[in-house]
Amino acid sequence: MARVVEYIHRDSLVHQLNPLSKLAWALGVMVLALTFNHPYYLLGLFFFVGMVGLMGRVLKDLMFVMKGLSIFALILVLLQVIFYQGAYREAITLGLAMGLRMMTVVLSFLIFLSTTQYKDIILVLTEKLKLPYDYVFMFMTSLRFVPTFLNEAIQVGYAQRVRGCPIDSGNPFRKIKAYIAVSLPLVLISLKKAEGLAIAMETRGFGSSNRTYYKEPLVRPVDYLVIFLVVVLIVTAIFLRFKGLGVLDY
């Protein structure tokens, strides 16, 4: 679970693309997933995203995440069957569409994060898209510490079990009370890391108006081609939507 939002170093064509083109691809996939609601169209889009993951050689590392998302998708189908006021076939179809849409969008952004370094994402968001650096840095830093936080939660849980703290046993109320022994050390560790990060930022001149970069990722012709193809796919999808293709009307 800790590797969900980590950069996975591979030598692939997807890794060599500019973060701007990969971000445009991920946003384009989200637009396409929201445009259609037919399971066949969404299934084709899902397989397309999976092929990109294979090209980036990171799909194998994300398979355990997809297993969890598959279970959540099945829960969505079950909820549709239970609460949808209509035929079971319509409920199952809508549930499958919702599950496929969720899995496709999540997988596309996981591929983007797995094939792009954080410093390059920050650089693109601030220099190319002109977003405020402070907010971008805050968001990416919090995202970067998610794997560290998860690893520390696992380690604290193991340490408390060794000390005889029954974290995974008993009724739900006892489990909630037992997890206080895990949450309190995590809060203290997080505060200590936040203090260390603040000191490191101050010593490196964070907030200075004169900001330079050691290396800036170049936007190559292949990146412009990817962005162009994404725009073409979005325009085509909107045209098909107005024609009534890929849409289920119940």
C-alpha positions as CSV (number, residue, x, y, z in Angstrom):
1,M,0.0,0.0,0.0
2,A,2.9,2.3,0.7
3,R,3.9,2.3,-3.0
4,V,0.6,3.6,-4.2
5,V,1.8,7.2,-4.7
6,E,5.6,6.6,-5.0
7,Y,7.7,7.1,-8.1
8,I,8.8,3.8,-9.6
9,H,12.0,4.1,-11.6
10,R,11.8,2.4,-14.9
11,D,13.4,2.9,-18.4
12,S,10.3,3.3,-20.5
13,L,8.8,5.7,-23.0
14,V,6.1,6.8,-20.6
15,H,8.8,7.8,-18.0
16,Q,10.6,9.9,-20.7
17,L,7.5,12.0,-21.5
18,N,7.2,15.4,-20.1
19,P,5.0,15.6,-17.0
20,L,2.8,18.2,-18.8
21,S,1.8,15.6,-21.5
22,K,1.2,12.9,-18.9
23,L,-0.9,15.2,-16.8
24,A,-2.9,16.1,-19.9
25,W,-3.4,12.4,-20.6
26,A,-4.6,11.6,-17.1
27,L,-7.1,14.5,-17.2
28,G,-8.2,13.4,-20.7
29,V,-8.9,9.9,-19.4
30,M,-11.0,11.4,-16.6
31,V,-13.0,13.5,-19.1
32,L,-13.6,10.5,-21.3
33,A,-14.6,8.4,-18.3
34,L,-17.1,11.0,-17.3
35,T,-18.4,11.5,-20.8
36,F,-19.6,7.9,-21.4
37,N,-21.6,5.6,-19.1
38,H,-21.8,2.5,-21.3
39,P,-19.8,-0.4,-19.8
40,Y,-18.4,-1.4,-23.1
41,Y,-16.9,2.0,-23.8
42,L,-15.6,2.3,-20.3
43,L,-14.1,-1.2,-20.5
44,G,-12.3,-0.3,-23.7
45,L,-11.0,2.9,-22.0
46,F,-9.9,0.8,-19.0
47,F,-7.9,-1.5,-21.2
48,F,-6.3,1.4,-22.9
49,V,-5.1,2.8,-19.6
50,G,-3.8,-0.6,-18.7
51,M,-1.8,-0.7,-21.9
52,V,-0.2,2.6,-21.0
53,G,0.7,1.1,-17.7
54,L,2.3,-1.9,-19.4
55,M,4.2,0.5,-21.6
56,G,5.4,2.3,-18.5
57,R,6.3,-1.1,-16.9
58,V,4.5,-0.1,-13.7
59,L,1.2,-2.0,-14.1
60,K,2.6,-5.0,-12.2
61,D,3.4,-2.8,-9.2
62,L,-0.1,-1.4,-9.1
63,M,-2.0,-4.8,-9.4
64,F,-2.5,-5.0,-5.7
65,V,-4.2,-1.6,-5.8
66,M,-6.5,-2.8,-8.6
67,K,-7.5,-5.8,-6.5
68,G,-8.8,-3.5,-3.8
69,L,-10.5,-1.3,-6.4
70,S,-12.1,-4.4,-8.0
71,I,-13.7,-5.3,-4.6
72,F,-14.9,-1.7,-4.2
73,A,-16.4,-1.9,-7.7
74,L,-18.3,-5.0,-6.8
75,I,-19.7,-3.3,-3.8
76,L,-20.9,-0.5,-6.1
77,V,-22.7,-3.1,-8.2
78,L,-24.2,-4.6,-5.2
79,L,-25.5,-1.3,-3.9
80,Q,-27.0,-0.5,-7.3
81,V,-28.8,-3.8,-7.2
82,I,-30.2,-3.2,-3.7
83,F,-31.2,0.4,-4.0
84,Y,-31.9,1.0,-7.7
85,Q,-35.6,1.3,-8.5
86,G,-35.8,-0.7,-11.7
87,A,-34.8,-3.9,-13.4
88,Y,-31.9,-5.9,-12.1
89,R,-30.2,-5.8,-15.5
90,E,-30.3,-2.0,-15.5
91,A,-29.0,-1.9,-11.9
92,I,-26.1,-4.2,-12.8
93,T,-25.2,-2.3,-15.9
94,L,-25.1,1.1,-14.1
95,G,-23.1,-0.5,-11.2
96,L,-20.6,-1.9,-13.7
97,A,-20.3,1.5,-15.4
98,M,-19.7,3.3,-12.1
99,G,-17.1,0.7,-11.0
100,L,-15.2,0.8,-14.4
101,R,-15.3,4.6,-14.3
102,M,-13.8,4.7,-10.8
103,M,-11.1,2.1,-11.6
104,T,-10.1,3.8,-14.9
105,V,-9.7,7.3,-13.4
106,V,-7.8,6.1,-10.3
107,L,-5.5,3.8,-12.4
108,S,-4.7,6.7,-14.8
109,F,-3.6,9.0,-12.0
110,L,-1.7,6.2,-10.3
111,I,0.3,5.6,-13.5
112,F,0.9,9.4,-13.8
113,L,2.3,9.5,-10.2
114,S,4.3,6.3,-10.6
115,T,6.1,7.5,-13.8
116,T,6.7,11.1,-12.8
117,Q,9.0,12.5,-10.1
118,Y,7.5,14.9,-7.6
119,K,9.9,17.7,-8.4
120,D,9.0,17.5,-12.1
121,I,5.3,17.7,-11.2
122,I,5.9,20.7,-9.0
123,L,7.9,22.4,-11.8
124,V,5.2,21.8,-14.4
125,L,2.4,23.0,-12.2
126,T,4.2,26.2,-11.2
127,E,6.1,27.1,-14.3
128,K,3.8,25.8,-17.1
129,L,0.4,26.1,-15.5
130,K,1.3,29.1,-13.3
131,L,-0.2,27.8,-10.1
132,P,1.0,29.3,-6.8
133,Y,4.2,27.6,-5.7
134,D,3.3,27.5,-2.0
135,Y,0.0,25.6,-2.5
136,V,1.6,23.2,-5.0
137,F,4.5,22.5,-2.7
138,M,2.1,21.9,0.2
139,F,-0.1,19.5,-1.7
140,M,2.8,17.5,-3.2
141,T,4.6,17.4,0.1
142,S,1.6,16.0,1.8
143,L,1.1,13.4,-1.0
144,R,4.8,12.5,-0.8
145,F,4.6,11.7,2.9
146,V,1.6,9.3,2.5
147,P,3.9,6.3,1.9
148,T,6.1,7.3,4.8
149,F,3.1,7.7,7.1
150,L,1.7,4.3,6.0
151,N,5.1,2.6,6.7
152,E,5.3,4.1,10.1
153,A,1.8,3.1,10.9
154,I,2.7,-0.5,10.1
155,Q,5.9,-0.3,12.2
156,V,4.1,1.2,15.2
157,G,1.4,-1.5,14.9
158,Y,4.0,-4.2,14.9
159,A,5.8,-2.6,17.9
160,Q,2.5,-2.4,19.9
161,R,1.7,-6.1,19.1
162,V,5.2,-7.1,20.4
163,R,4.4,-5.2,23.6
164,G,1.1,-7.2,24.0
165,C,-1.4,-4.6,22.7
166,P,-4.3,-6.5,21.1
167,I,-4.9,-4.2,18.1
168,D,-6.7,-6.7,15.8
169,S,-8.7,-8.6,18.3
170,G,-11.9,-8.1,20.3
171,N,-15.1,-6.2,19.4
172,P,-15.1,-3.0,17.2
173,F,-15.2,-0.7,20.3
174,R,-12.2,-2.5,21.8
175,K,-10.4,-2.2,18.5
176,I,-11.1,1.6,18.4
177,K,-9.7,1.9,21.9
178,A,-6.7,-0.2,21.1
179,Y,-5.8,1.9,18.0
180,I,-5.2,4.9,20.3
181,A,-1.9,3.2,21.1
182,V,-1.1,3.4,17.4
183,S,-2.5,6.9,16.6
184,L,-0.8,8.7,19.5
185,P,2.8,7.7,18.5
186,L,1.9,8.5,14.8
187,V,0.8,12.0,15.8
188,L,4.0,12.6,17.7
189,I,6.1,11.3,14.8
190,S,4.2,13.5,12.3
191,L,4.8,16.6,14.5
192,K,8.5,15.9,14.7
193,K,8.7,15.4,11.0
194,A,6.8,18.6,10.3
195,E,9.2,20.5,12.6
196,G,12.2,19.1,10.8
197,L,10.7,19.9,7.4
198,A,10.0,23.5,8.5
199,I,13.6,23.9,9.7
200,A,14.9,22.4,6.4
201,M,12.7,24.8,4.4
202,E,13.9,27.9,6.3
203,T,17.6,27.0,5.9
204,R,17.1,26.5,2.2
205,G,15.5,29.9,1.7
206,F,11.9,28.8,1.1
207,G,9.7,31.8,0.1
208,S,12.5,33.6,-1.8
209,S,11.2,35.5,-4.8
210,N,14.3,34.5,-6.9
211,R,13.7,30.9,-7.7
212,T,15.9,28.9,-10.0
213,Y,15.9,25.3,-11.1
214,Y,18.8,23.0,-11.7
215,K,17.1,21.0,-14.5
216,E,13.9,21.7,-16.3
217,P,12.1,18.9,-18.3
218,L,11.9,19.8,-21.9
219,V,8.6,19.6,-23.9
220,R,9.5,17.6,-27.0
221,P,7.6,17.0,-30.2
222,V,6.3,13.7,-28.9
223,D,4.8,15.6,-25.9
224,Y,3.0,18.0,-28.2
225,L,1.7,15.0,-30.2
226,V,0.4,13.3,-27.0
227,I,-1.4,16.5,-26.0
228,F,-2.8,16.9,-29.5
229,L,-4.1,13.3,-29.5
230,V,-5.7,13.9,-26.1
231,V,-7.6,17.0,-27.3
232,V,-8.7,15.1,-30.4
233,L,-10.0,12.2,-28.3
234,I,-11.9,14.6,-26.0
235,V,-13.5,16.4,-29.0
236,T,-14.4,13.1,-30.6
237,A,-15.9,11.8,-27.3
238,I,-18.1,14.9,-26.9
239,F,-19.3,14.6,-30.5
240,L,-20.2,10.9,-29.9
241,R,-22.0,11.9,-26.7
242,F,-24.2,14.3,-28.6
243,K,-24.9,11.6,-31.2
244,G,-26.1,9.4,-28.4
245,L,-23.3,6.8,-28.6
246,G,-21.7,5.4,-25.5
247,V,-24.6,6.6,-23.3
248,L,-27.3,4.5,-21.6
249,D,-30.7,6.1,-21.1
250,Y,-32.7,4.5,-18.4
